[in-house]
Amino acid sequence: MRVYLNGKYLPKDEAHISVDDRGFIFGDGVYEVTRVIRGKLFAESAHWRRLENGLSQLGIRPPAGFTMEAVRTISERLLNDNGLADADATVYLQVTRGAAPRVHVFPPPETPATVFISVSPMQIPWELRKQGVKVVTQPDLRWARCDLKTVNLLPNVLARQRAKEAGGWEALLVRDGVVTEGAATTAFAVVDGQLWTHPSGHRILPGVTRDLVLKLASELGFRVHEAPFRLDERHRWQELFLTGTTTDVQAVVDVDGAPVGDGRPGPVSRALQAALYHGMGVSSLAEPG
Ligand SMILES: Cc1ncc(COP(=O)(O)O)c(C=O)c1O
């Protein structure tokens, strides 16, 4: 695999960052994961807006010429160099505040940010998408700016790990009784045929897929509530599903060992999954089996 690091295209094992990099030392950086469908970046502008917002909120100055078009050019070259020019893949982009002696305050403004970009092939796990997954609830232990997509993912890592150890595919994060989101996904519940998802704000990541699914849901005529929904009302959930750049629309059929609805993916998540795939242009890809 060839990757991009600070202006250079390198074999991955030759791409090295400084031990002083503030991404390594402090988790002082942001990232994006963008989907690639048959060689084309999907929802590129939405990912770019979120990245720019994170950089500006955190006061991280990217290098001159760091534009969406420049990142697209780099991503396309990486896809090409890695034999993924027409493939389904993901692009990972990380920008940190750069390398500087370890003090908490920001380094001098001329310190160059670190920019890393890599690509990976991705195949849709059709069996999971069709059958649904189990989730395990975990306390949401994250900080008060979950809207920023920073590389500080320790609470997410711990929640996912604990969920996995308990047989879950994802952790469903709960704060003060309210479902916020998944460790790396947005959560939606269906109650009385209507959709509920946590309001945007500082408590969740503003998911690119969340926005797409909200739009699709309205177009399909579903009533949508961007309002808190509580775990102790889970007996009312007819469906639960997760969304994300690599998760698409993924039905959840089990929470903490108890079935959601009849324990099978329901009609709302199936309709939204189909609509999202249609919008992504992957509906024509045959589902195996
Ligand atoms: C905490 C969290 N919530 C939600 C999402 C889904 O966001 P998106 O749809 O932009 O991938 C992610 C994606 O990584 C995430 O990390």
The ligand as a Tripos MOL2 file, in Angstrom:
@<TRIPOS>MOLECULE
LIG
   16    16     1     0     0
SMALL
NO_CHARGES

@<TRIPOS>ATOM
      1 C1        -19.0100    8.6970   16.9270 C.3       1 LIG1
      2 C2        -19.4970    8.6070   15.5260 C.ar      1 LIG1
      3 N1        -20.7830    8.8390   15.2580 N.ar      1 LIG1
      4 C3        -21.2880    8.7480   14.0230 C.ar      1 LIG1
      5 C4        -20.4760    8.4020   12.9590 C.ar      1 LIG1
      6 C5        -21.0700    8.3180   11.5870 C.3       1 LIG1
      7 O1        -20.6980    9.4590   10.8490 O.3       1 LIG1
      8 P1        -20.6060    9.4240    9.2690 P.3       1 LIG1
      9 O2        -21.9640    9.0840    8.7750 O.co2     1 LIG1
     10 O3        -20.2020   10.8130    8.9000 O.co2     1 LIG1
     11 O4        -19.5850    8.4040    8.9210 O.co2     1 LIG1
     12 C6        -19.1190    8.1640   13.1740 C.ar      1 LIG1
     13 C7        -18.2380    7.8130   12.0470 C.2       1 LIG1
     14 O5        -17.1050    7.4680   12.2220 O.2       1 LIG1
     15 C8        -18.6110    8.2680   14.4850 C.ar      1 LIG1
     16 O6        -17.3180    8.0410   14.7420 O.3       1 LIG1
@<TRIPOS>BOND
     1     1     2 1
     2     2     3 ar
     3     2    15 ar
     4     3     4 ar
     5     4     5 ar
     6     5     6 1
     7     5    12 ar
     8     6     7 1
     9     7     8 1
    10     8     9 2
    11     8    10 1
    12     8    11 1
    13    12    13 1
    14    12    15 ar
    15    13    14 2
    16    15    16 1
@<TRIPOS>SUBSTRUCTURE
     1 LIG1         1 GROUP 0 **** ****
